[in-house]
Amino acid sequence: MRILLIEDEVKIASFIKRGLTEENYTVDVANKGEDGLYLAEVHPYDLIILDVMLPDTNGLLICRELRQKKITAPIFMLTARDSVKDKVTGLDAGADDYLTKPFSFEEFLARVRALCRKADRRKGTKLLVADLELDQLTHAVSRAGRQIALTAKEYALLEYLMLHANEVVTRTMIAEHVWNEDFDSFTNVFDVYVYRLRSKIDKGAKKPLLHSVRGVGYLLKEG
Ligand code: CA
């Protein structure tokens, strides 16, 4: 899951980014509204978190502009103001959810999870492909009951593949949803990640789940 965070306050932005990264989300931060708009146009984010009070513009305007540009990612607005009128304006501008600062990080994360699920129309926090199971709440991964320890990046990669099980996933799709702006060495390390992930999930199993599709990408499929 790749998230765009549009927040001008550097401390708050880095706090949120750190918290989300610990939960295995991939996060890009824009400190200006204009930068956020640009990033949202060039990357297909799974969620956009948008602060209402921005120095160069207003989050509500950005929200409207994102919708006008047909960007359909869920938008989660953050604001310091707690008035019903502001909430209504935010939702009318095309936001999916709204949270007032200061907020509990636990509640914030629960809403992020709900919005990401909404994006792929799924209920619950578990993903299942054959006997491979991933719990998005606890980050526990197991195959046929055997617990598998994954690094944050391996987890993010597997989660993306499981969300697109039985579809061919291209390297570009993975680069766009699992890696972020800071990660420029994608081509060099990518195959290493896939190799490691494959050896962890398919090791000792009768049927491999992760397949390479030559010249195209990868396919995670049941049997
Ligand atoms: Ca702000």
py3Dmol code that shows the C-alpha trace and the ligand (Angstrom):
import py3Dmol

protein = """\
ATOM      1  CA  MET A   1       0.000   0.000   0.000  1.00  0.00           C
ATOM      2  CA  ARG A   2       1.479   3.280  -1.067  1.00  0.00           C
ATOM      3  CA  ILE A   3       0.297   6.436   0.625  1.00  0.00           C
ATOM      4  CA  LEU A   4       0.771  10.100  -0.241  1.00  0.00           C
ATOM      5  CA  LEU A   5       0.900  12.418   2.759  1.00  0.00           C
ATOM      6  CA  ILE A   6       0.361  16.112   2.035  1.00  0.00           C
ATOM      7  CA  GLU A   7       1.306  17.969   5.222  1.00  0.00           C
ATOM      8  CA  ASP A   8       3.340  21.168   5.578  1.00  0.00           C
ATOM      9  CA  GLU A   9       4.347  20.791   9.219  1.00  0.00           C
ATOM     10  CA  VAL A  10       7.618  18.878   8.923  1.00  0.00           C
ATOM     11  CA  LYS A  11       7.496  17.421  12.433  1.00  0.00           C
ATOM     12  CA  ILE A  12       3.967  16.136  12.099  1.00  0.00           C
ATOM     13  CA  ALA A  13       4.697  14.803   8.607  1.00  0.00           C
ATOM     14  CA  SER A  14       7.751  12.886   9.785  1.00  0.00           C
ATOM     15  CA  PHE A  15       5.883  11.556  12.825  1.00  0.00           C
ATOM     16  CA  ILE A  16       3.042  10.257  10.657  1.00  0.00           C
ATOM     17  CA  LYS A  17       5.422   8.881   8.034  1.00  0.00           C
ATOM     18  CA  ARG A  18       7.424   7.033  10.671  1.00  0.00           C
ATOM     19  CA  GLY A  19       4.291   5.544  12.206  1.00  0.00           C
ATOM     20  CA  LEU A  20       2.926   4.418   8.850  1.00  0.00           C
ATOM     21  CA  THR A  21       6.291   3.020   7.755  1.00  0.00           C
ATOM     22  CA  GLU A  22       6.403   0.947  10.950  1.00  0.00           C
ATOM     23  CA  GLU A  23       3.074  -0.496   9.830  1.00  0.00           C
ATOM     24  CA  ASN A  24       4.698  -1.449   6.491  1.00  0.00           C
ATOM     25  CA  TYR A  25       3.040   1.227   4.403  1.00  0.00           C
ATOM     26  CA  THR A  26       5.121   2.949   1.735  1.00  0.00           C
ATOM     27  CA  VAL A  27       4.872   6.717   2.190  1.00  0.00           C
ATOM     28  CA  ASP A  28       5.728   9.759   0.074  1.00  0.00           C
ATOM     29  CA  VAL A  29       5.521  13.158   1.752  1.00  0.00           C
ATOM     30  CA  ALA A  30       4.717  16.458   0.054  1.00  0.00           C
ATOM     31  CA  ASN A  31       5.172  19.553   2.218  1.00  0.00           C
ATOM     32  CA  LYS A  32       3.359  21.765  -0.279  1.00  0.00           C
ATOM     33  CA  GLY A  33      -0.039  21.407  -1.872  1.00  0.00           C
ATOM     34  CA  GLU A  34       1.359  21.869  -5.364  1.00  0.00           C
ATOM     35  CA  ASP A  35       3.939  19.119  -4.847  1.00  0.00           C
ATOM     36  CA  GLY A  36       1.184  16.866  -3.577  1.00  0.00           C
ATOM     37  CA  LEU A  37      -0.938  17.465  -6.642  1.00  0.00           C
ATOM     38  CA  TYR A  38       2.025  16.708  -8.881  1.00  0.00           C
ATOM     39  CA  LEU A  39       2.843  13.437  -7.078  1.00  0.00           C
ATOM     40  CA  ALA A  40      -0.809  12.354  -7.082  1.00  0.00           C
ATOM     41  CA  GLU A  41      -0.919  12.821 -10.835  1.00  0.00           C
ATOM     42  CA  VAL A  42       2.193  10.782 -11.555  1.00  0.00           C
ATOM     43  CA  HIS A  43       1.735   7.904  -9.081  1.00  0.00           C
ATOM     44  CA  PRO A  44      -1.342   5.735  -8.530  1.00  0.00           C
ATOM     45  CA  TYR A  45      -1.571   6.020  -4.720  1.00  0.00           C
ATOM     46  CA  ASP A  46      -3.711   3.685  -2.644  1.00  0.00           C
ATOM     47  CA  LEU A  47      -4.564   6.490  -0.208  1.00  0.00           C
ATOM     48  CA  ILE A  48      -3.998  10.248   0.026  1.00  0.00           C
ATOM     49  CA  ILE A  49      -3.774  11.872   3.457  1.00  0.00           C
ATOM     50  CA  LEU A  50      -4.325  15.582   3.142  1.00  0.00           C
ATOM     51  CA  ASP A  51      -3.885  18.343   5.704  1.00  0.00           C
ATOM     52  CA  VAL A  52      -6.482  21.096   5.362  1.00  0.00           C
ATOM     53  CA  MET A  53      -4.219  23.949   6.481  1.00  0.00           C
ATOM     54  CA  LEU A  54      -1.440  24.310   3.934  1.00  0.00           C
ATOM     55  CA  PRO A  55       0.687  27.442   3.461  1.00  0.00           C
ATOM     56  CA  ASP A  56       0.532  27.720  -0.324  1.00  0.00           C
ATOM     57  CA  THR A  57      -3.087  26.668  -0.726  1.00  0.00           C
ATOM     58  CA  ASN A  58      -6.025  25.101   1.045  1.00  0.00           C
ATOM     59  CA  GLY A  59      -6.440  21.346   1.429  1.00  0.00           C
ATOM     60  CA  LEU A  60     -10.069  21.635   0.371  1.00  0.00           C
ATOM     61  CA  LEU A  61      -9.017  23.146  -2.946  1.00  0.00           C
ATOM     62  CA  ILE A  62      -6.444  20.400  -3.414  1.00  0.00           C
ATOM     63  CA  CYS A  63      -9.114  17.812  -2.641  1.00  0.00           C
ATOM     64  CA  ARG A  64     -11.470  19.282  -5.245  1.00  0.00           C
ATOM     65  CA  GLU A  65      -8.676  19.495  -7.779  1.00  0.00           C
ATOM     66  CA  LEU A  66      -7.684  15.854  -7.215  1.00  0.00           C
ATOM     67  CA  ARG A  67     -11.269  14.774  -7.890  1.00  0.00           C
ATOM     68  CA  GLN A  68     -11.510  17.028 -10.932  1.00  0.00           C
ATOM     69  CA  LYS A  69      -8.391  15.352 -12.287  1.00  0.00           C
ATOM     70  CA  LYS A  70     -10.207  12.005 -11.854  1.00  0.00           C
ATOM     71  CA  ILE A  71      -7.869  10.788  -9.141  1.00  0.00           C
ATOM     72  CA  THR A  72      -9.981   8.179  -7.379  1.00  0.00           C
ATOM     73  CA  ALA A  73      -7.732   7.201  -4.439  1.00  0.00           C
ATOM     74  CA  PRO A  74      -9.488   7.544  -1.078  1.00  0.00           C
ATOM     75  CA  ILE A  75      -8.745  10.940   0.500  1.00  0.00           C
ATOM     76  CA  PHE A  76      -8.329  11.230   4.257  1.00  0.00           C
ATOM     77  CA  MET A  77      -8.374  14.821   5.489  1.00  0.00           C
ATOM     78  CA  LEU A  78      -6.679  16.076   8.628  1.00  0.00           C
ATOM     79  CA  THR A  79      -7.540  19.367  10.214  1.00  0.00           C
ATOM     80  CA  ALA A  80      -6.972  21.391  13.343  1.00  0.00           C
ATOM     81  CA  ARG A  81     -10.480  22.763  13.216  1.00  0.00           C
ATOM     82  CA  ASP A  82     -13.312  20.822  14.712  1.00  0.00           C
ATOM     83  CA  SER A  83     -16.496  22.238  13.314  1.00  0.00           C
ATOM     84  CA  VAL A  84     -19.336  20.421  11.633  1.00  0.00           C
ATOM     85  CA  LYS A  85     -19.278  22.940   8.799  1.00  0.00           C
ATOM     86  CA  ASP A  86     -15.611  22.140   8.044  1.00  0.00           C
ATOM     87  CA  LYS A  87     -16.293  18.419   8.054  1.00  0.00           C
ATOM     88  CA  VAL A  88     -19.222  18.809   5.700  1.00  0.00           C
ATOM     89  CA  THR A  89     -17.166  21.027   3.381  1.00  0.00           C
ATOM     90  CA  GLY A  90     -14.363  18.448   3.366  1.00  0.00           C
ATOM     91  CA  LEU A  91     -16.663  15.563   2.564  1.00  0.00           C
ATOM     92  CA  ASP A  92     -18.438  17.604  -0.102  1.00  0.00           C
ATOM     93  CA  ALA A  93     -15.062  18.401  -1.666  1.00  0.00           C
ATOM     94  CA  GLY A  94     -14.619  14.679  -2.285  1.00  0.00           C
ATOM     95  CA  ALA A  95     -12.869  13.459   0.869  1.00  0.00           C
ATOM     96  CA  ASP A  96     -13.722   9.980   2.181  1.00  0.00           C
ATOM     97  CA  ASP A  97     -12.915  10.561   5.827  1.00  0.00           C
ATOM     98  CA  TYR A  98     -11.970  13.368   8.160  1.00  0.00           C
ATOM     99  CA  LEU A  99     -10.006  13.464  11.425  1.00  0.00           C
ATOM    100  CA  THR A 100      -9.381  16.381  13.777  1.00  0.00           C
ATOM    101  CA  LYS A 101      -5.921  17.062  15.226  1.00  0.00           C
ATOM    102  CA  PRO A 102      -4.730  16.126  17.750  1.00  0.00           C
ATOM    103  CA  PHE A 103      -5.744  12.511  17.198  1.00  0.00           C
ATOM    104  CA  SER A 104      -4.819   9.185  18.705  1.00  0.00           C
ATOM    105  CA  PHE A 105      -2.457   7.365  16.373  1.00  0.00           C
ATOM    106  CA  GLU A 106      -4.381   4.160  16.978  1.00  0.00           C
ATOM    107  CA  GLU A 107      -7.589   5.691  15.680  1.00  0.00           C
ATOM    108  CA  PHE A 108      -5.716   7.242  12.781  1.00  0.00           C
ATOM    109  CA  LEU A 109      -4.289   3.826  11.802  1.00  0.00           C
ATOM    110  CA  ALA A 110      -7.674   2.120  12.077  1.00  0.00           C
ATOM    111  CA  ARG A 111      -9.113   4.685   9.683  1.00  0.00           C
ATOM    112  CA  VAL A 112      -6.179   4.296   7.291  1.00  0.00           C
ATOM    113  CA  ARG A 113      -6.764   0.530   7.234  1.00  0.00           C
ATOM    114  CA  ALA A 114     -10.493   1.003   6.659  1.00  0.00           C
ATOM    115  CA  LEU A 115      -9.881   3.436   3.799  1.00  0.00           C
ATOM    116  CA  CYS A 116      -7.355   1.101   2.144  1.00  0.00           C
ATOM    117  CA  ARG A 117      -9.859  -1.756   2.405  1.00  0.00           C
ATOM    118  CA  LYS A 118     -12.567   0.429   0.972  1.00  0.00           C
ATOM    119  CA  ALA A 119     -10.316   1.015  -2.020  1.00  0.00           C
ATOM    120  CA  ASP A 120     -10.262  -2.690  -2.834  1.00  0.00           C
ATOM    121  CA  ARG A 121     -13.823  -3.350  -1.573  1.00  0.00           C
ATOM    122  CA  ARG A 122     -12.788  -5.903   0.995  1.00  0.00           C
ATOM    123  CA  LYS A 123     -13.952  -6.659   4.504  1.00  0.00           C
ATOM    124  CA  GLY A 124     -11.722  -7.953   7.264  1.00  0.00           C
ATOM    125  CA  THR A 125      -7.978  -7.755   7.610  1.00  0.00           C
ATOM    126  CA  LYS A 126      -6.881 -11.186   6.366  1.00  0.00           C
ATOM    127  CA  LEU A 127      -5.682 -12.019   2.894  1.00  0.00           C
ATOM    128  CA  LEU A 128      -5.658 -15.640   1.834  1.00  0.00           C
ATOM    129  CA  VAL A 129      -4.119 -17.302  -1.229  1.00  0.00           C
ATOM    130  CA  ALA A 130      -4.217 -21.123  -1.055  1.00  0.00           C
ATOM    131  CA  ASP A 131      -2.643 -21.921   2.335  1.00  0.00           C
ATOM    132  CA  LEU A 132      -0.752 -18.628   2.508  1.00  0.00           C
ATOM    133  CA  GLU A 133      -2.252 -16.162   4.977  1.00  0.00           C
ATOM    134  CA  LEU A 134      -1.419 -12.526   5.707  1.00  0.00           C
ATOM    135  CA  ASP A 135      -3.069 -10.498   8.443  1.00  0.00           C
ATOM    136  CA  GLN A 136      -2.971  -6.783   7.700  1.00  0.00           C
ATOM    137  CA  LEU A 137      -3.722  -5.930  11.327  1.00  0.00           C
ATOM    138  CA  THR A 138      -1.016  -7.967  13.067  1.00  0.00           C
ATOM    139  CA  HIS A 139       1.279  -8.342  10.012  1.00  0.00           C
ATOM    140  CA  ALA A 140       1.501 -12.052  10.755  1.00  0.00           C
ATOM    141  CA  VAL A 141       2.256 -14.162   7.693  1.00  0.00           C
ATOM    142  CA  SER A 142       1.996 -17.941   7.619  1.00  0.00           C
ATOM    143  CA  ARG A 143       1.904 -20.742   5.126  1.00  0.00           C
ATOM    144  CA  ALA A 144       0.089 -23.960   6.055  1.00  0.00           C
ATOM    145  CA  GLY A 145       0.260 -22.798   9.663  1.00  0.00           C
ATOM    146  CA  ARG A 146       4.018 -22.169   9.580  1.00  0.00           C
ATOM    147  CA  GLN A 147       4.848 -18.615  10.673  1.00  0.00           C
ATOM    148  CA  ILE A 148       7.012 -16.681   8.212  1.00  0.00           C
ATOM    149  CA  ALA A 149       9.155 -13.746   9.320  1.00  0.00           C
ATOM    150  CA  LEU A 150       9.365 -11.034   6.670  1.00  0.00           C
ATOM    151  CA  THR A 151      11.145  -7.692   6.532  1.00  0.00           C
ATOM    152  CA  ALA A 152       8.969  -4.612   6.059  1.00  0.00           C
ATOM    153  CA  LYS A 153       9.678  -4.473   2.330  1.00  0.00           C
ATOM    154  CA  GLU A 154       9.107  -8.180   1.796  1.00  0.00           C
ATOM    155  CA  TYR A 155       5.804  -7.823   3.647  1.00  0.00           C
ATOM    156  CA  ALA A 156       4.734  -4.864   1.512  1.00  0.00           C
ATOM    157  CA  LEU A 157       5.657  -6.757  -1.641  1.00  0.00           C
ATOM    158  CA  LEU A 158       3.748  -9.874  -0.576  1.00  0.00           C
ATOM    159  CA  GLU A 159       0.703  -7.841   0.476  1.00  0.00           C
ATOM    160  CA  TYR A 160       0.600  -6.213  -2.946  1.00  0.00           C
ATOM    161  CA  LEU A 161       0.954  -9.570  -4.722  1.00  0.00           C
ATOM    162  CA  MET A 162      -1.806 -11.082  -2.556  1.00  0.00           C
ATOM    163  CA  LEU A 163      -4.135  -8.164  -3.244  1.00  0.00           C
ATOM    164  CA  HIS A 164      -3.590  -8.946  -6.925  1.00  0.00           C
ATOM    165  CA  ALA A 165      -3.576 -12.738  -6.655  1.00  0.00           C
ATOM    166  CA  ASN A 166      -4.193 -14.610  -9.901  1.00  0.00           C
ATOM    167  CA  GLU A 167      -3.289 -11.518 -11.940  1.00  0.00           C
ATOM    168  CA  VAL A 168       0.007 -10.827 -13.625  1.00  0.00           C
ATOM    169  CA  VAL A 169       1.699  -8.007 -11.732  1.00  0.00           C
ATOM    170  CA  THR A 170       4.266  -6.042 -13.683  1.00  0.00           C
ATOM    171  CA  ARG A 171       7.500  -4.626 -12.314  1.00  0.00           C
ATOM    172  CA  THR A 172       6.096  -1.159 -12.972  1.00  0.00           C
ATOM    173  CA  MET A 173       3.023  -1.865 -10.833  1.00  0.00           C
ATOM    174  CA  ILE A 174       5.254  -3.029  -7.994  1.00  0.00           C
ATOM    175  CA  ALA A 175       7.560  -0.035  -8.398  1.00  0.00           C
ATOM    176  CA  GLU A 176       4.555   2.274  -8.192  1.00  0.00           C
ATOM    177  CA  HIS A 177       2.779   0.709  -5.211  1.00  0.00           C
ATOM    178  CA  VAL A 178       5.499  -0.778  -3.056  1.00  0.00           C
ATOM    179  CA  TRP A 179       8.522   1.458  -3.520  1.00  0.00           C
ATOM    180  CA  ASN A 180       8.509   5.195  -2.839  1.00  0.00           C
ATOM    181  CA  GLU A 181      10.190   8.336  -4.093  1.00  0.00           C
ATOM    182  CA  ASP A 182      13.308   7.876  -1.933  1.00  0.00           C
ATOM    183  CA  PHE A 183      13.924   4.443  -3.343  1.00  0.00           C
ATOM    184  CA  ASP A 184      15.950   5.054  -6.485  1.00  0.00           C
ATOM    185  CA  SER A 185      17.824   1.788  -6.697  1.00  0.00           C
ATOM    186  CA  PHE A 186      14.676  -0.166  -7.571  1.00  0.00           C
ATOM    187  CA  THR A 187      16.050  -2.033 -10.577  1.00  0.00           C
ATOM    188  CA  ASN A 188      19.147  -3.220  -8.743  1.00  0.00           C
ATOM    189  CA  VAL A 189      17.500  -4.593  -5.648  1.00  0.00           C
ATOM    190  CA  PHE A 190      14.128  -5.632  -6.933  1.00  0.00           C
ATOM    191  CA  ASP A 191      15.064  -9.144  -8.053  1.00  0.00           C
ATOM    192  CA  VAL A 192      16.831  -9.746  -4.772  1.00  0.00           C
ATOM    193  CA  TYR A 193      13.618  -8.942  -2.880  1.00  0.00           C
ATOM    194  CA  VAL A 194      11.540 -11.235  -5.051  1.00  0.00           C
ATOM    195  CA  TYR A 195      14.099 -14.029  -4.707  1.00  0.00           C
ATOM    196  CA  ARG A 196      14.129 -13.713  -0.906  1.00  0.00           C
ATOM    197  CA  LEU A 197      10.356 -13.515  -0.666  1.00  0.00           C
ATOM    198  CA  ARG A 198       9.936 -16.545  -2.899  1.00  0.00           C
ATOM    199  CA  SER A 199      12.365 -18.622  -0.880  1.00  0.00           C
ATOM    200  CA  LYS A 200      10.513 -17.684   2.326  1.00  0.00           C
ATOM    201  CA  ILE A 201       6.982 -18.436   1.178  1.00  0.00           C
ATOM    202  CA  ASP A 202       7.617 -21.362  -1.175  1.00  0.00           C
ATOM    203  CA  LYS A 203      10.412 -23.075   0.709  1.00  0.00           C
ATOM    204  CA  GLY A 204       9.491 -26.679   1.480  1.00  0.00           C
ATOM    205  CA  ALA A 205       6.021 -26.311  -0.045  1.00  0.00           C
ATOM    206  CA  LYS A 206       4.692 -28.870  -2.505  1.00  0.00           C
ATOM    207  CA  LYS A 207       3.234 -26.261  -4.810  1.00  0.00           C
ATOM    208  CA  PRO A 208       5.002 -22.973  -5.436  1.00  0.00           C
ATOM    209  CA  LEU A 209       2.688 -19.952  -5.348  1.00  0.00           C
ATOM    210  CA  LEU A 210       4.917 -17.220  -6.752  1.00  0.00           C
ATOM    211  CA  HIS A 211       5.687 -17.556 -10.449  1.00  0.00           C
ATOM    212  CA  SER A 212       7.741 -15.458 -12.835  1.00  0.00           C
ATOM    213  CA  VAL A 213       6.122 -14.458 -16.091  1.00  0.00           C
ATOM    214  CA  ARG A 214       9.041 -14.019 -18.413  1.00  0.00           C
ATOM    215  CA  GLY A 215       9.482 -10.507 -19.697  1.00  0.00           C
ATOM    216  CA  VAL A 216       6.315  -9.284 -17.945  1.00  0.00           C
ATOM    217  CA  GLY A 217       6.422  -9.676 -14.196  1.00  0.00           C
ATOM    218  CA  TYR A 218       5.080 -11.990 -11.516  1.00  0.00           C
ATOM    219  CA  LEU A 219       2.023 -14.028 -10.722  1.00  0.00           C
ATOM    220  CA  LEU A 220       0.918 -15.214  -7.310  1.00  0.00           C
ATOM    221  CA  LYS A 221      -1.630 -17.935  -7.859  1.00  0.00           C
ATOM    222  CA  GLU A 222      -3.423 -20.698  -6.062  1.00  0.00           C
ATOM    223  CA  GLY A 223      -2.089 -24.029  -7.314  1.00  0.00           C
TER     224      GLY A 223
END
"""
ligand_1 = """\
1
CA
Ca -0.811 22.313 8.182
"""
view = py3Dmol.view(width=600, height=400)
view.addModel(protein, "pdb")
view.setStyle({"model": 0}, {"cartoon": {"style": "trace"}})
view.addModel(ligand_1, "xyz")
view.setStyle({"model": 1}, {"stick": {}})
view.zoomTo()
view.show()
